[in-house]
Amino acid sequence: MTEAKAPTETIAGAKPVKDKPWLFRTYAGHSTASASNELYRGNLAKGQTGLSVAFDLPTQTGYDSDHELSRGEVGKVGVPVCHLGDMRSLFKDIPLEQMNTSMTINATAPWLLALYVAVAEEQGADITQLQGTVQNDIIKEYLSRGTYICPPKPSLRLITDVAAWTGQHLPKWNPMNVCSYHLQEAGATPEQELAFALATACAVLDDLKGKVAEKDFPKMVGRISFFVNAGIRFVTEMCKMRAFVDLWTEICRDRYGITDEKYSRFRYGVQVNSLGLTEPQPENNVYRILIEMLAVTLSKRARARAVQLPAWNEALGLPRPWDQQWSLRMQQILAYETDLLEYDDLFDENPAIDRKVEALKQGARDELAQIDAMGGAVASIEYMKSRLVEANAERIARIETQETIVVGVNRWRETEPSPLTTGDGAIMVIDEAAEADQLDRLRAWREARDEARVREALEELREAAAQGRNIMPPSIKAAKAGATTGEWGETVRKAFGQYRGPTGVSKNPSNRTEGLEPIREAVSAVSARLGRQLSFLVGKPGLDGHSNGAEQIAARARDCGMEIHYEGIRLTPAEIVAAAADQDVHVVGLSILSGSHIPLISDMMERMRAAGLTVPVVVGGIIPEEDAVKLRAMGVAAVYTPKDFELNRIMMDIVTLVDPEPEAA
């Protein structure tokens, strides 16, 4: 991670000095540590200059691969890392002292960093030379992604524990990557993305002040980095990045008294928008990704210095190595074939750009003032969550009404068959045997370790958590002793307690009326025939925390007059079936975006039959058609994928499924 720098002057007539290109990354990890290692070494050989590690959901949420909640999730959206042996395999033959590694890990960031340090020491590395980032931004997990473990206050403590420890032992490491990326994925406006991210950074720095010496604090501010999103409105997004630079400089100066540009510099990496990648006509995503990359590269004053791009087919499933290579080549062509890096900032003193930047800054300042008045980011989580759900609802409504055009989705749907998506191997599929292999190796690891040494290390971890001591030293000791991710997570849960984040879905209907009247009438008619209000349970089984779709379905169903039951993320199939029975619901809707729909829905349907529940079940997610066929064969009444953006149509489908007298409809 390097930084966005101010423009430099060049001598008239002199040959311009070409900037160094940004770090080239792809976000990757899947199935097993050894398979991911092979992928990393292949990407590095193709010219990738940094690693960006994706971990699977059990690893992100502090569970071992054999935990009940891990079923079907192992290796699906990233690599499973249960212990030191997995981390060794992940970085085999990759010298960590020479690598810049970004780890997208939050609740378990102290643990994964501990494993990384342990492996680096085994390699003989000087750990003071380690470079990279742990995302370690738990605030946005409550708002958008859902991989939290503990309540907000102890989670904030863990963030600053990592920061304080790295300040002493890993001086080149970025201990916290304020992540606004997932805020935009959850529907944030540019102003909200700016404000919520900056409020998070302030919460972390305010807490960190009490953990480092006053003389060291500016240096710690200089180690805070950001990870942002860039959407398709690339002029707005470029202006957003220029606004980020200005606002961060203001905050460093006015709130923390830091004027040294070395420490107040806005340092950020980026992955461009995945929310806008389309399932229909997915080849168009190549253009979207390129345009979005321009937003964070064209303006030198606000240029990202680490860029990772999604693959064109990520709305369909897991990208293949070739798909990732295609995204890497896009970066290389822009950096090495064009003359972009030879010029000063192309947009300085542009009045249209300046006006937009100032408008974004003022909107963000207003939002920041509101958050400060409520007590800061930690105290404002419920407020920020509700704002995101509302903003996302407005975004979807604009697409439904064609106020926002999405090519191939709500306009120009006619298309020729794509040769890129046909034939065997068009989409990478995780080998089902990979999960069994991971479980076998986990069992073998537990059997071979020194159990007494593990227990001693975990007890030291428990004491540190209870007594307020820094969590990193005992975490590293536990890593070296052979403890597992699940054992670390369970120790932390026992110390700080469980937590269920706010859903952001109000019980009160919104003011939205566009196209709802016929549906409300249909809901009212069906409710009258049922003898009570149509009752709809929305559930998210498994560990998938991407709740945006579930929230929008629940909110729209509420606005259509249905009785809604939505308790948020991370429920077992057994808990969802019990809730369906207790609430006596008329229909169950399940949302799974992690690719684990087959095992989780199979379990759900078996449990529903065993409980004598015969209500219709509908499922939404990133679900290939061959899997949709399997789900329907299990008894699922309807399957929805990202192409099904018309929520009103889905609402009417639900009414039709529930109606006991369809002939009267």
C-alpha positions as CSV (number, residue, x, y, z in Angstrom):
1,M,0.0,0.0,0.0
2,T,1.4,3.3,-1.0
3,E,-0.2,6.7,-1.2
4,A,-1.9,9.3,-3.3
5,K,0.6,12.1,-3.7
6,A,0.2,15.8,-4.5
7,P,1.1,16.9,-8.0
8,T,4.7,17.8,-8.7
9,E,6.0,20.6,-10.8
10,T,8.0,19.8,-14.0
11,I,10.5,22.1,-15.7
12,A,9.2,23.5,-19.0
13,G,10.6,21.6,-21.9
14,A,12.1,18.9,-19.7
15,K,11.2,15.3,-20.3
16,P,8.6,14.4,-17.7
17,V,9.5,12.0,-14.9
18,K,7.4,8.9,-15.1
19,D,5.6,7.9,-11.9
20,K,6.0,4.4,-10.6
21,P,2.9,2.3,-11.3
22,W,0.6,1.3,-8.5
23,L,0.7,-2.2,-7.0
24,F,-1.1,-4.7,-9.2
25,R,-3.3,-7.1,-7.2
26,T,-6.1,-9.6,-7.7
27,Y,-8.3,-10.7,-4.8
28,A,-7.9,-14.4,-4.6
29,G,-8.1,-17.6,-2.5
30,H,-10.2,-20.7,-2.7
31,S,-10.7,-24.4,-1.8
32,T,-7.4,-25.1,0.1
33,A,-4.3,-23.3,1.1
34,S,-2.1,-25.3,-1.2
35,A,-4.4,-24.6,-4.2
36,S,-4.4,-20.9,-3.4
37,N,-0.6,-20.9,-3.1
38,E,-0.4,-22.3,-6.6
39,L,-2.7,-19.6,-7.8
40,Y,-0.7,-16.9,-6.1
41,R,2.6,-18.0,-7.5
42,G,1.0,-18.2,-11.0
43,N,-0.3,-14.6,-10.7
44,L,3.0,-13.3,-9.4
45,A,4.7,-14.9,-12.4
46,K,2.3,-13.1,-14.7
47,G,3.3,-9.7,-13.3
48,Q,1.2,-9.2,-10.3
49,T,3.2,-7.2,-7.8
50,G,1.3,-7.7,-4.5
51,L,-1.0,-10.3,-2.9
52,S,-4.5,-9.8,-1.9
53,V,-5.8,-12.7,0.2
54,A,-9.4,-13.7,0.3
55,F,-10.4,-15.9,3.3
56,D,-13.4,-18.2,3.4
57,L,-16.3,-17.3,5.7
58,P,-15.5,-19.7,8.6
59,T,-12.0,-18.1,8.8
60,Q,-13.4,-14.6,8.6
61,T,-15.9,-15.3,11.4
62,G,-13.7,-17.3,13.8
63,Y,-14.9,-20.8,13.2
64,D,-13.0,-24.0,12.3
65,S,-13.9,-25.8,9.0
66,D,-15.7,-28.5,10.9
67,H,-18.1,-26.2,12.9
68,E,-21.8,-26.6,12.3
69,L,-22.0,-23.1,10.7
70,S,-19.1,-23.9,8.4
71,R,-21.0,-26.6,6.5
72,G,-20.9,-25.9,2.8
73,E,-18.9,-22.7,3.3
74,V,-15.4,-24.1,3.4
75,G,-13.2,-22.7,0.6
76,K,-16.1,-21.1,-1.2
77,V,-15.4,-17.4,-1.1
78,G,-11.8,-17.6,-0.1
79,V,-9.1,-19.9,1.4
80,P,-9.7,-21.7,4.7
81,V,-7.0,-21.1,7.2
82,C,-7.5,-23.0,10.5
83,H,-4.0,-23.1,11.9
84,L,-0.3,-22.5,11.4
85,G,0.0,-25.4,9.0
86,D,-2.6,-23.9,6.6
87,M,-0.7,-20.6,6.7
88,R,2.6,-22.3,5.9
89,S,0.9,-24.0,2.9
90,L,-0.6,-20.7,1.8
91,F,2.7,-18.9,1.5
92,K,5.0,-21.8,0.6
93,D,7.9,-20.6,-1.6
94,I,6.7,-17.0,-1.3
95,P,9.3,-15.0,0.6
96,L,7.2,-12.8,2.9
97,E,10.0,-10.3,3.7
98,Q,9.9,-9.4,0.0
99,M,6.1,-9.4,-0.5
100,N,3.4,-6.8,0.0
101,T,0.5,-8.7,1.3
102,S,-3.1,-7.4,1.8
103,M,-5.3,-9.6,3.9
104,T,-9.0,-8.9,3.7
105,I,-9.7,-10.0,7.3
106,N,-11.5,-8.1,10.0
107,A,-12.9,-9.8,13.2
108,T,-10.1,-12.4,13.1
109,A,-7.4,-9.9,12.0
110,P,-5.3,-10.3,15.2
111,W,-5.3,-14.0,14.7
112,L,-4.5,-14.1,11.0
113,L,-1.8,-11.5,11.5
114,A,-0.4,-13.7,14.3
115,L,-0.3,-16.7,11.9
116,Y,1.4,-14.5,9.2
117,V,4.1,-13.3,11.6
118,A,4.7,-16.9,12.9
119,V,5.2,-18.1,9.3
120,A,7.5,-15.1,8.5
121,E,9.6,-15.9,11.5
122,E,9.8,-19.6,10.4
123,Q,11.1,-18.4,7.0
124,G,13.8,-16.4,8.8
125,A,12.3,-13.0,7.9
126,D,13.1,-9.8,9.7
127,I,9.6,-9.0,10.7
128,T,10.3,-5.3,10.9
129,Q,10.6,-5.4,7.1
130,L,7.1,-7.0,6.6
131,Q,4.9,-4.9,4.4
132,G,1.2,-5.2,3.9
133,T,-2.2,-4.7,5.4
134,V,-4.8,-6.3,7.5
135,Q,-8.2,-4.7,6.8
136,N,-9.2,-4.8,10.5
137,D,-12.2,-2.6,10.0
138,I,-14.9,-4.1,12.1
139,I,-17.3,-1.1,12.0
140,K,-18.2,-1.7,8.3
141,E,-18.9,-5.4,9.2
142,Y,-21.8,-4.3,11.3
143,L,-23.0,-2.1,8.4
144,S,-22.5,-4.1,5.3
145,R,-20.6,-7.4,5.4
146,G,-21.4,-9.2,8.6
147,T,-18.2,-11.0,9.6
148,Y,-18.1,-9.5,13.1
149,I,-17.6,-11.7,16.2
150,C,-18.0,-9.4,19.2
151,P,-19.9,-6.3,20.2
152,P,-18.6,-3.0,18.8
153,K,-16.7,-1.7,21.8
154,P,-14.4,-4.8,22.3
155,S,-14.0,-5.0,18.6
156,L,-12.7,-1.5,18.5
157,R,-10.3,-2.5,21.2
158,L,-9.0,-5.4,19.1
159,I,-8.4,-3.0,16.2
160,T,-6.3,-0.7,18.2
161,D,-4.5,-3.5,19.9
162,V,-3.3,-4.6,16.5
163,A,-2.3,-1.0,15.6
164,A,-0.4,-0.4,18.8
165,W,1.5,-3.7,18.5
166,T,2.4,-3.2,14.8
167,G,3.6,0.3,15.6
168,Q,6.3,-1.3,17.8
169,H,7.1,-4.5,16.0
170,L,6.0,-4.1,12.3
171,P,6.7,-0.5,11.5
172,K,6.0,-0.9,7.7
173,W,2.7,-2.6,8.2
174,N,-0.7,-1.0,7.8
175,P,-2.6,-2.2,10.9
176,M,-6.0,-0.9,9.7
177,N,-7.5,-0.4,6.3
178,V,-10.6,1.8,6.7
179,C,-12.9,0.1,4.2
180,S,-15.5,2.1,2.5
181,Y,-15.6,-0.5,-0.3
182,H,-18.4,-2.5,1.2
183,L,-20.4,0.6,2.1
184,Q,-20.8,1.4,-1.5
185,E,-21.7,-2.2,-2.2
186,A,-24.4,-1.8,0.4
187,G,-25.8,1.2,-1.4
188,A,-24.0,4.2,0.2
189,T,-24.0,7.5,-1.6
190,P,-20.6,9.1,-2.2
191,E,-21.2,11.5,0.7
192,Q,-22.1,8.5,3.0
193,E,-19.1,6.6,1.8
194,L,-16.9,9.5,2.7
195,A,-18.4,10.3,6.0
196,F,-18.9,6.8,7.4
197,A,-15.3,5.8,6.5
198,L,-13.8,9.0,8.0
199,A,-15.9,8.6,11.1
200,T,-14.6,5.0,11.5
201,A,-11.0,6.3,11.1
202,C,-11.7,8.9,13.8
203,A,-13.1,6.3,16.2
204,V,-10.0,4.1,15.8
205,L,-7.5,7.0,16.2
206,D,-9.4,8.4,19.3
207,D,-9.1,5.0,20.9
208,L,-5.5,4.5,19.8
209,K,-4.4,7.7,21.4
210,G,-4.6,6.0,24.8
211,K,-2.4,3.1,23.7
212,V,0.7,4.8,22.2
213,A,3.1,7.4,23.4
214,E,2.2,11.0,22.4
215,K,5.4,11.3,20.4
216,D,4.5,8.1,18.4
217,F,0.9,9.1,17.6
218,P,1.6,11.0,14.4
219,K,3.5,8.1,13.0
220,M,0.5,5.8,13.8
221,V,-1.8,8.2,12.0
222,G,0.5,7.8,9.0
223,R,0.0,4.0,9.1
224,I,-3.8,4.2,8.8
225,S,-4.8,3.4,5.2
226,F,-8.1,3.2,3.3
227,F,-9.7,0.7,0.9
228,V,-12.3,2.3,-1.3
229,N,-14.7,1.5,-4.1
230,A,-15.0,3.1,-7.5
231,G,-18.4,2.9,-9.3
232,I,-19.5,3.5,-12.8
233,R,-20.1,7.2,-12.5
234,F,-16.4,7.7,-12.9
235,V,-16.3,11.6,-12.8
236,T,-18.2,11.5,-9.5
237,E,-16.0,8.8,-8.2
238,M,-12.8,10.6,-9.2
239,C,-14.1,13.7,-7.4
240,K,-14.9,11.6,-4.4
241,M,-11.3,10.5,-4.2
242,R,-10.1,14.1,-4.4
243,A,-12.6,14.9,-1.6
244,F,-11.2,12.0,0.5
245,V,-7.7,13.5,0.1
246,D,-8.8,17.0,1.2
247,L,-11.1,15.8,4.1
248,W,-8.4,13.5,5.5
249,T,-5.9,16.4,5.5
250,E,-8.5,18.6,7.3
251,I,-9.2,15.9,10.0
252,C,-5.5,15.2,10.6
253,R,-4.8,19.0,11.0
254,D,-7.9,20.1,12.8
255,R,-8.7,17.1,15.0
256,Y,-5.3,15.6,15.7
257,G,-2.9,18.6,15.1
258,I,-0.9,16.7,12.5
259,T,0.5,18.9,9.7
260,D,3.4,16.8,8.5
261,E,2.4,15.7,5.0
262,K,4.3,12.5,5.5
263,Y,1.8,11.5,8.2
264,S,-1.4,13.2,7.0
265,R,-1.2,11.8,3.5
266,F,-4.3,9.9,2.3
267,R,-3.0,6.4,1.6
268,Y,-5.4,4.1,-0.2
269,G,-6.0,1.0,-2.3
270,V,-9.0,0.2,-4.3
271,Q,-11.1,-2.6,-5.7
272,V,-13.5,-1.3,-8.3
273,N,-17.2,-1.9,-7.9
274,S,-18.6,-5.4,-7.9
275,L,-22.2,-4.3,-7.1
276,G,-22.6,-3.1,-10.7
277,L,-21.3,-6.3,-12.4
278,T,-24.2,-7.9,-14.3
279,E,-25.3,-11.5,-14.8
280,P,-27.0,-10.7,-18.1
281,Q,-24.5,-10.0,-20.9
282,P,-21.5,-10.3,-18.5
283,E,-19.0,-9.5,-21.2
284,N,-20.1,-5.9,-20.8
285,N,-18.5,-6.0,-17.3
286,V,-15.1,-5.6,-19.0
287,Y,-15.9,-2.1,-20.0
288,R,-17.4,-1.3,-16.6
289,I,-14.3,-2.4,-14.8
290,L,-12.0,-0.4,-17.1
291,I,-14.1,2.8,-16.7
292,E,-14.2,2.4,-13.0
293,M,-10.4,1.9,-12.8
294,L,-10.0,5.3,-14.6
295,A,-11.7,7.0,-11.6
296,V,-8.9,6.1,-9.3
297,T,-5.9,6.4,-11.8
298,L,-6.6,9.5,-14.0
299,S,-6.2,12.1,-11.2
300,K,-2.6,12.1,-10.0
301,R,-3.5,14.0,-6.8
302,A,-5.9,11.3,-5.8
303,R,-4.5,8.2,-7.6
304,A,-4.7,4.8,-5.9
305,R,-1.3,3.2,-5.3
306,A,-2.8,-0.3,-5.0
307,V,-5.5,-1.5,-7.4
308,Q,-7.3,-4.8,-7.6
309,L,-9.9,-5.5,-10.2
310,P,-12.7,-8.0,-10.2
311,A,-13.1,-10.5,-13.0
312,W,-15.7,-9.9,-15.7
313,N,-17.7,-13.0,-14.7
314,E,-17.8,-12.7,-10.9
315,A,-21.6,-12.2,-11.1
316,L,-21.8,-15.7,-12.5
317,G,-19.4,-17.5,-10.1
318,L,-15.8,-18.0,-9.2
319,P,-13.4,-16.6,-11.8
320,R,-10.8,-18.9,-13.4
321,P,-7.1,-18.0,-13.4
322,W,-7.5,-16.8,-17.0
323,D,-10.3,-14.4,-16.0
324,Q,-8.0,-12.9,-13.3
325,Q,-5.2,-12.6,-15.8
326,W,-7.5,-10.6,-18.1
327,S,-8.1,-8.1,-15.3
328,L,-4.4,-7.9,-14.5
329,R,-3.6,-7.2,-18.1
330,M,-6.0,-4.3,-18.1
331,Q,-4.0,-2.6,-15.3
332,Q,-0.7,-3.4,-17.0
333,I,-1.8,-1.9,-20.4
334,L,-3.0,1.3,-18.7
335,A,0.2,1.7,-16.7
336,Y,2.8,0.6,-19.3
337,E,1.4,1.3,-22.7
338,T,-0.3,4.6,-22.2
339,D,1.4,7.9,-21.2
340,L,-0.8,8.5,-18.1
341,L,2.0,8.3,-15.6
342,E,4.0,11.0,-17.4
343,Y,1.8,13.9,-16.5
344,D,0.9,16.1,-13.5
345,D,-2.7,16.1,-12.4
346,L,-5.0,16.5,-15.4
347,F,-7.9,18.0,-13.4
348,D,-6.4,20.7,-11.2
349,E,-8.2,24.0,-11.5
350,N,-11.0,22.5,-13.5
351,P,-14.1,24.4,-12.4
352,A,-16.6,21.6,-12.9
353,I,-14.4,19.2,-10.9
354,D,-13.8,21.7,-8.2
355,R,-17.5,22.4,-7.8
356,K,-18.3,18.7,-7.5
357,V,-15.5,18.0,-5.0
358,E,-16.7,20.9,-2.8
359,A,-20.3,19.6,-2.9
360,L,-19.2,16.1,-1.9
361,K,-17.0,17.5,0.9
362,Q,-19.8,19.6,2.3
363,G,-22.3,16.7,2.2
364,A,-19.7,14.5,4.0
365,R,-19.0,17.2,6.6
366,D,-22.8,17.4,7.3
367,E,-23.0,13.7,7.8
368,L,-19.9,13.6,9.9
369,A,-21.4,16.3,12.2
370,Q,-24.5,14.2,12.7
371,I,-22.4,11.1,13.6
372,D,-20.2,13.2,16.0
373,A,-23.4,14.5,17.6
374,M,-24.5,11.0,18.2
375,G,-21.3,10.0,19.9
376,G,-19.1,8.8,17.0
377,A,-19.1,5.8,14.7
378,V,-19.5,3.1,17.4
379,A,-22.5,4.8,18.9
380,S,-24.0,5.5,15.4
381,I,-23.9,2.0,14.0
382,E,-27.7,1.6,13.9
383,Y,-28.2,5.0,12.4
384,M,-25.6,4.4,9.7
385,K,-27.1,0.9,8.9
386,S,-30.6,2.3,8.4
387,R,-29.2,5.1,6.2
388,L,-27.5,2.4,4.0
389,V,-30.6,0.3,3.7
390,E,-32.6,3.4,2.7
391,A,-30.0,4.5,0.1
392,N,-29.8,1.0,-1.4
393,A,-33.6,1.0,-1.7
394,E,-33.5,4.2,-3.6
395,R,-30.8,2.9,-5.9
396,I,-32.8,-0.2,-6.7
397,A,-35.9,1.8,-7.3
398,R,-34.1,4.0,-9.8
399,I,-33.1,0.9,-11.7
400,E,-36.6,-0.5,-11.6
401,T,-38.1,2.7,-13.0
402,Q,-35.3,3.0,-15.6
403,E,-34.2,6.3,-14.1
404,T,-30.8,4.6,-13.9
405,I,-30.0,2.6,-17.1
406,V,-28.1,-0.6,-16.7
407,V,-27.2,-1.9,-20.2
408,G,-28.4,-5.5,-20.7
409,V,-30.4,-5.5,-17.5
410,N,-33.2,-2.9,-17.8
411,R,-32.5,-1.8,-21.4
412,W,-31.2,-3.5,-24.5
413,R,-31.6,-7.0,-23.2
414,E,-31.5,-8.5,-26.7
415,T,-28.2,-10.3,-27.1
416,E,-26.2,-12.8,-29.1
417,P,-25.1,-15.9,-27.2
418,S,-21.7,-15.3,-25.6
419,P,-18.9,-17.7,-26.5
420,L,-17.2,-16.6,-23.2
421,T,-19.9,-18.3,-21.0
422,T,-20.5,-21.5,-22.9
423,G,-18.9,-25.0,-22.7
424,D,-17.3,-27.0,-19.9
425,G,-15.1,-25.0,-17.6
426,A,-16.6,-21.6,-18.5
427,I,-17.0,-21.0,-14.8
428,M,-14.6,-22.3,-12.2
429,V,-16.2,-24.7,-9.7
430,I,-14.7,-25.7,-6.4
431,D,-14.0,-29.4,-6.1
432,E,-16.4,-30.8,-3.6
433,A,-13.6,-33.0,-2.3
434,A,-11.7,-29.9,-1.1
435,E,-13.9,-29.5,2.0
436,A,-13.4,-33.1,3.0
437,D,-9.7,-32.8,2.4
438,Q,-9.6,-29.7,4.6
439,L,-11.5,-31.5,7.4
440,D,-9.1,-34.5,7.3
441,R,-6.1,-32.2,7.6
442,L,-7.7,-30.3,10.4
443,R,-8.3,-33.5,12.3
444,A,-4.7,-34.6,11.7
445,W,-3.4,-31.3,12.9
446,R,-5.3,-31.5,16.2
447,E,-4.1,-35.1,16.8
448,A,-0.4,-34.2,16.2
449,R,-0.1,-31.1,18.3
450,D,0.9,-30.7,22.0
451,E,-2.5,-30.3,23.6
452,A,-1.2,-29.0,26.9
453,R,0.8,-26.3,25.2
454,V,-2.3,-25.3,23.2
455,R,-4.4,-25.1,26.4
456,E,-1.8,-23.0,28.2
457,A,-1.6,-20.6,25.3
458,L,-5.4,-20.2,25.0
459,E,-5.6,-19.6,28.8
460,E,-3.1,-16.8,28.4
461,L,-5.2,-15.4,25.5
462,R,-8.3,-15.5,27.7
463,E,-6.5,-13.7,30.6
464,A,-5.2,-11.0,28.2
465,A,-8.7,-10.4,26.9
466,A,-10.2,-10.2,30.3
467,Q,-7.5,-8.0,31.8
468,G,-7.3,-5.5,28.9
469,R,-3.8,-6.5,27.9
470,N,-2.8,-6.3,24.2
471,I,-4.2,-9.3,22.3
472,M,-1.3,-9.8,19.9
473,P,1.4,-11.4,22.0
474,P,-0.8,-14.2,23.3
475,S,-2.4,-14.6,19.8
476,I,1.1,-15.2,18.4
477,K,1.9,-17.6,21.2
478,A,-1.3,-19.5,20.5
479,A,-0.5,-19.6,16.8
480,K,2.9,-21.1,17.4
481,A,1.5,-23.6,19.9
482,G,-0.9,-25.0,17.3
483,A,-4.3,-23.5,18.3
484,T,-7.0,-23.2,15.7
485,T,-9.0,-20.3,14.3
486,G,-12.1,-21.7,16.0
487,E,-10.4,-22.0,19.3
488,W,-9.1,-18.4,19.1
489,G,-12.6,-17.2,18.0
490,E,-14.3,-19.1,20.9
491,T,-12.0,-17.7,23.4
492,V,-12.7,-14.2,22.2
493,R,-16.5,-14.9,22.2
494,K,-16.4,-16.1,25.8
495,A,-14.4,-13.0,26.8
496,F,-16.5,-10.3,25.1
497,G,-19.9,-11.9,24.4
498,Q,-21.9,-12.7,21.3
499,Y,-23.5,-10.0,19.2
500,R,-26.2,-9.6,16.5
501,G,-25.9,-6.4,14.5
502,P,-28.9,-4.2,13.5
503,T,-30.7,-5.2,10.3
504,G,-31.5,-1.6,9.2
505,V,-35.0,-2.7,8.2
506,S,-37.5,-0.6,10.1
507,K,-40.9,-2.1,11.2
508,N,-42.5,1.0,9.8
509,P,-43.3,1.2,6.1
510,S,-41.4,3.7,4.0
511,N,-43.0,6.4,1.9
512,R,-42.3,4.4,-1.3
513,T,-45.4,4.0,-3.5
514,E,-44.1,3.4,-7.0
515,G,-46.0,0.4,-8.5
516,L,-47.0,-0.9,-5.0
517,E,-50.8,-0.3,-5.1
518,P,-51.7,-3.4,-7.1
519,I,-49.4,-5.6,-4.9
520,R,-50.9,-4.1,-1.7
521,E,-54.4,-4.9,-3.0
522,A,-53.3,-8.5,-3.8
523,V,-51.7,-8.9,-0.4
524,S,-54.8,-7.6,1.3
525,A,-57.1,-9.9,-0.6
526,V,-54.9,-13.0,0.2
527,S,-54.6,-12.0,3.8
528,A,-58.4,-11.8,4.0
529,R,-58.7,-15.3,2.6
530,L,-56.1,-16.6,5.0
531,G,-57.8,-15.0,7.9
532,R,-54.7,-13.0,9.0
533,Q,-51.9,-10.9,7.5
534,L,-49.7,-12.7,5.0
535,S,-46.5,-13.7,6.9
536,F,-43.1,-13.8,5.3
537,L,-39.9,-15.0,6.9
538,V,-36.6,-13.9,5.4
539,G,-33.6,-15.8,6.5
540,K,-29.9,-16.0,5.8
541,P,-28.6,-19.5,6.6
542,G,-24.9,-20.1,7.0
543,L,-22.1,-17.6,7.4
544,D,-22.8,-15.3,4.4
545,G,-23.0,-11.8,5.8
546,H,-23.8,-10.0,2.5
547,S,-27.3,-9.0,3.6
548,N,-28.2,-6.3,1.1
549,G,-30.5,-8.4,-1.0
550,A,-32.3,-9.9,2.1
551,E,-32.8,-6.4,3.6
552,Q,-34.3,-5.0,0.3
553,I,-36.6,-8.0,0.0
554,A,-37.8,-7.7,3.6
555,A,-38.2,-3.9,3.3
556,R,-40.2,-4.1,0.0
557,A,-42.4,-6.9,1.4
558,R,-43.1,-4.7,4.4
559,D,-44.0,-1.8,2.1
560,C,-46.4,-4.2,0.3
561,G,-48.3,-4.9,3.4
562,M,-46.8,-8.3,4.5
563,E,-45.9,-9.2,8.0
564,I,-42.1,-9.5,8.0
565,H,-39.8,-11.7,10.1
566,Y,-36.2,-10.9,9.5
567,E,-33.6,-11.4,12.3
568,G,-30.5,-10.8,10.2
569,I,-27.5,-12.9,9.3
570,R,-25.7,-16.1,10.4
571,L,-28.5,-18.5,11.3
572,T,-28.4,-22.2,11.2
573,P,-31.0,-24.1,9.1
574,A,-32.4,-25.5,12.4
575,E,-32.9,-21.9,13.7
576,I,-34.7,-20.8,10.6
577,V,-37.0,-23.8,10.5
578,A,-37.8,-23.3,14.2
579,A,-38.6,-19.6,13.5
580,A,-40.8,-20.5,10.6
581,A,-42.8,-22.9,12.8
582,D,-42.9,-20.5,15.8
583,Q,-44.1,-17.6,13.7
584,D,-46.5,-19.8,11.6
585,V,-45.3,-18.1,8.4
586,H,-46.9,-18.5,5.0
587,V,-43.7,-18.4,3.0
588,V,-39.9,-18.6,3.6
589,G,-37.3,-16.6,1.6
590,L,-33.7,-17.5,1.8
591,S,-30.7,-15.5,0.6
592,I,-27.3,-17.1,0.1
593,L,-24.5,-15.3,-1.9
594,S,-21.5,-17.4,-0.9
595,G,-22.1,-20.3,-3.3
596,S,-23.2,-22.6,-0.5
597,H,-26.8,-22.8,-1.6
598,I,-26.9,-26.6,-2.4
599,P,-25.8,-28.0,1.0
600,L,-27.6,-25.3,3.0
601,I,-30.9,-25.6,1.2
602,S,-30.8,-29.4,1.2
603,D,-30.5,-29.3,4.9
604,M,-33.3,-26.7,5.2
605,M,-35.7,-28.7,3.1
606,E,-35.1,-31.9,5.0
607,R,-35.6,-30.1,8.3
608,M,-38.8,-28.5,7.1
609,R,-40.2,-31.8,5.9
610,A,-39.3,-33.4,9.3
611,A,-41.1,-30.5,11.1
612,G,-44.2,-31.0,8.9
613,L,-43.8,-27.5,7.3
614,T,-45.3,-27.4,3.8
615,V,-45.0,-23.6,3.1
616,P,-43.3,-22.5,-0.1
617,V,-39.6,-21.7,-0.1
618,V,-38.0,-19.1,-2.4
619,V,-34.2,-18.7,-2.7
620,G,-32.0,-15.8,-4.0
621,G,-28.3,-15.8,-4.7
622,I,-25.6,-16.2,-7.3
623,I,-27.0,-19.5,-8.5
624,P,-26.0,-21.1,-11.8
625,E,-29.0,-22.5,-13.8
626,E,-27.8,-26.1,-13.2
627,D,-27.9,-25.5,-9.5
628,A,-31.3,-23.8,-9.8
629,V,-32.6,-27.0,-11.4
630,K,-31.3,-29.0,-8.4
631,L,-33.0,-26.6,-6.0
632,R,-36.3,-26.9,-7.7
633,A,-36.0,-30.7,-7.5
634,M,-35.5,-30.4,-3.8
635,G,-38.9,-28.6,-3.6
636,V,-37.8,-24.9,-3.8
637,A,-40.7,-23.0,-5.3
638,A,-38.7,-20.2,-7.0
639,V,-35.1,-19.2,-7.6
640,Y,-33.9,-15.6,-8.1
641,T,-30.5,-14.4,-9.3
642,P,-29.0,-10.9,-9.8
643,K,-30.8,-10.6,-13.1
644,D,-34.1,-10.5,-11.2
645,F,-33.8,-6.9,-10.2
646,E,-37.6,-6.1,-10.3
647,L,-38.6,-6.5,-6.7
648,N,-42.2,-5.7,-7.4
649,R,-42.4,-8.7,-9.6
650,I,-40.9,-10.9,-6.9
651,M,-43.4,-9.6,-4.5
652,M,-46.3,-10.6,-6.8
653,D,-44.7,-14.0,-7.3
654,I,-44.8,-14.5,-3.5
655,V,-48.4,-13.5,-3.3
656,T,-49.2,-16.0,-6.0
657,L,-47.3,-18.8,-4.2
658,V,-49.2,-18.2,-1.0
659,D,-52.7,-17.6,-2.4
660,P,-54.9,-20.5,-1.3
661,E,-57.4,-19.7,-4.1
662,P,-55.3,-19.0,-7.2
663,E,-58.3,-19.3,-9.5
664,A,-59.7,-16.2,-7.9
665,A,-56.6,-14.2,-8.6
